Amino acid sequence: MKIIIALATLCLALCTFAQQAPWARPDIPITSHDRVYAANQTSNTVSVIDPSTNKLLGVIKLGDPVPGALSPLYRGELLVHGLGYSPDGKTLAVVSIASNSVTLIDTATNKVKGKIYVGRSPHEAFFTPDGNELWICVRGENYVSVVDPVRMEEVRRIELANGPGMTMFGPDGKYAFVCSSFTAELAVINAASHKVVKRLPQASPFCPNIAVSPDNEEVWITLKDAGKVQIYNAKPPFEQKALLDTGPITNHVNFVNNRNGKFAYVTIGGLSAVKVFRRSSTPQLIATIPVGDLPHGIWQSGDGSRVYVALENDVQAAVIDTLANRVITNVPIGQTSQALVYVPDAVPNGAGTDNLVPLGEAGNTARLHLEAGGDTMPNAQGWVAVNSLGLLDLVQIAAEGLAPKSQYQVYIAESDRTPFGKLEPLAVLKTNPDGAGIVQSIGPLKTLTASAGTTASASSQRFLIVSEFKDPSHVVLRQAGASSGLARVAH
């Protein structure tokens, strides 16, 4: 009997269910019925992946590419950004920031079931654990919009501090946790009464993402402006448990339980990596996994064996083996991907490819790297994605290692070397308190000449540089490898 008790105790310690957050369910093995979804902000599509083969099945088109926003938007969604899904896996909620909408999609058929329009610039949405309500953070205002997903209409508003960023529920459904993107405050809400029961200080104002551990013990929030993760107790009195320095452009967080223990995976955009922390009273960094340019959304499979990561500037999703903590493959997805979710058993029957269209032009992205332009900021670096939109291109630049809370001027230059020649202003890059920042610009830049298979005369070659805001002679970032012809922008 003592041996049996000892074995049972050992199993409780080692045989941990994956308990996929946020539902805390037992392991759900990966099958062809599962789906991974990624929200593509530039192409206004949702990518659909079969995780059993790690193949892109196609995309759900919700709107036209970004330049369409320059004219009146009478139909279609704009800046597809946030994702959530119902407890039964049958409904995907897609948040489009610029069209103030949440689109509900039937996961079995990829068909739009309906749209809910809410207040200014919603950010993320998620269902209550009983599936009866959909809570949408209206980040451009000061409330959570509570929606009846059957009637597809708002039934109440929960007023909070300015800029609610994301809502996540504990697996028991008792409390909702809402972080803020503009106010240094985390709200704890009684989910049944819709009343705020506690307001907790955030270490910095800008939180884009929040997750509750599947054991209902901890709340982790990311602080993108400060490069930190803050951890709270998920039960009263909801005290802070830890504050971690994670790195520039800390984006999203999610959890994995496996035979090695309990872990949190955090995407660090400025390091092109995912950091893995062992969960304990004092969280320990156990792995830093290189994944690709500007990792953003992250979600684990139903059995905890895989983690999927949307690479915002890399036009693909990285797939991580959670026992080995290494990338095992990459899957092409759309441009400027933001949120990503893994939905087990999303397609109970059939191929699940109805109403999907090919990736098309949204797969046409060139990538550049920026290196330090001098000795004053030797650790500065940047990553650039040039997303083809047909006649125009959207350029997104992410940089780190610069001065905190500063402005820099991005130029297109005639040369990648001093004196750089004629400079054309492209954008202004503003950095966070951690010295990192992201900026976008649209123009007739086209793609990399080397990637496009074209030749360009010396007079038509252009290069990206970043300088001090009021001193273009003081270059802090320059295009790496440009003189070798590997990374030219055709103008």
Phi, psi and omega in degrees: 000319180298323179295318179298316179297319180296319178295320179296319178296318179297320180296320178298327181282325188253329186271070185274128173294150177298319178050060186311120175294143007261016189264343179059043179266160172298170183306137175238104184302148179292128176221175178289354176277345180279159176219146169248132181240138176232134180270123186252107192286327182280317182272353180055049178228167170241120178281143183237120184243138170268110184287345178289334178242351186054048178241142173283122180275336183148190180230153172264116182274121179251345180191182178272163177304164191308320182304338177301341180290347182281356174237167180305137184256095182270336179208162182086155183258154186230134183061064176296122195223305189256154181222142170211167180211156185284158181301330179275359178074009185269346184228129175256131177255122184243120182264129176246114191295312189279340177259009174053044188227158169233120181260128177262125185240135174284117187291333181289328186243353184061024182262138177291123179271332180169172180229145174240126177259131184236202184284191189293125171053065171296156185241302180222157180219146174209153181275149170294156182300337176271356177077003186277341181224150173242118181260125184242121177280118179266090191290332178284356178228216188224039182206162168261128177270119179264121188244140169278112186287346177276309178283343180057051177212152178291134180248341176193168174233142176248109183283135182223189173294164182300133170083043177303130188261316183200145175248137169218144183257149168292153184298339178276354176076006185283317184238147169249142180241126183236113175273166182244148177261352182229348181231137184282067185211132172253125181260137173251125187238134170290115188294330181283317183269347183063027180254140175288126181254342178199147174239124185244145180286134168271149180290339175208166188285331194260099176247118178264344191211147183213146178215145176249132184295148184294343174272004178063033182256328189223151171243124177249131174237145177262143180241095189292328183284335185249353182067045183223164169235132179249136185239132179237159169289133180278002180235156181306139009269018174063035184289157175292136179255329181195157173226116186253136169276114188250326177134166186296140180058053172292120191256277187239163181221146171204175192241151175222132168247132174209189186293346177273347180137203181245130189223157170241135179249128186234128177276129181243096187302318184287349178250359183053042187213162169248128176261139182245125180245133171283125182283128177195184177298333173233093184304139182240133174287122181246344181201146170235115189253113174296132184232335185132180191290124171056063175299140185232264183290151182210140178204149183260154176290168183293341177254003178074005183279340182228152169232133179253136185231124175278125180260106190299321182255013186239359175055035178201167174249134176268141179248120184253132169279118188280346174277320179271342184053056175213155177286128181255340176193169175231146182237128179295138175223193185276187186274141176053052182293142183245260181288155175216140176225152175247123183243106177293143175054038179291332182236090184298327183221152174081182184282335179069028181251005178300145173064019174262150176235160181296160179299318175062220184300336182293349176270001184263092180224133174255147183239140178234161175237139177251137179243166180303136183267000181188194184268347185288329178227072188293340181265001180291141175203165181207162179231136185234134171242127177253102186267118180287129179238029183094246180288336181243172176224145173256123180255126175242128181241126173244132183223155175213166182084013178264179179290140180295147174049050182232165177246142178227152180258128175265130181236155160262123185247159178283337182222156176265007181234156174303134010268011173075347177073204180294135181248132176246117181299134181246316184194166174248124180261124178249134183260154175281178175300341179266008177080016179243157179195163179226139177217150178236155174208150179242135178187176179278065185267334186061190186259182177301134180295323180294319181290326183281350179074022180251167175247149181227141178289161181301326183289340182262355180287139178227155184222151178268134171223159177230129183235170169304147189301317184252010182219087183295345178282343180262089184273127181257336177221139176226158183290122183282142175071008186294319185292340178277356180084007182274342186214068177256146172256127177275129184262000000 
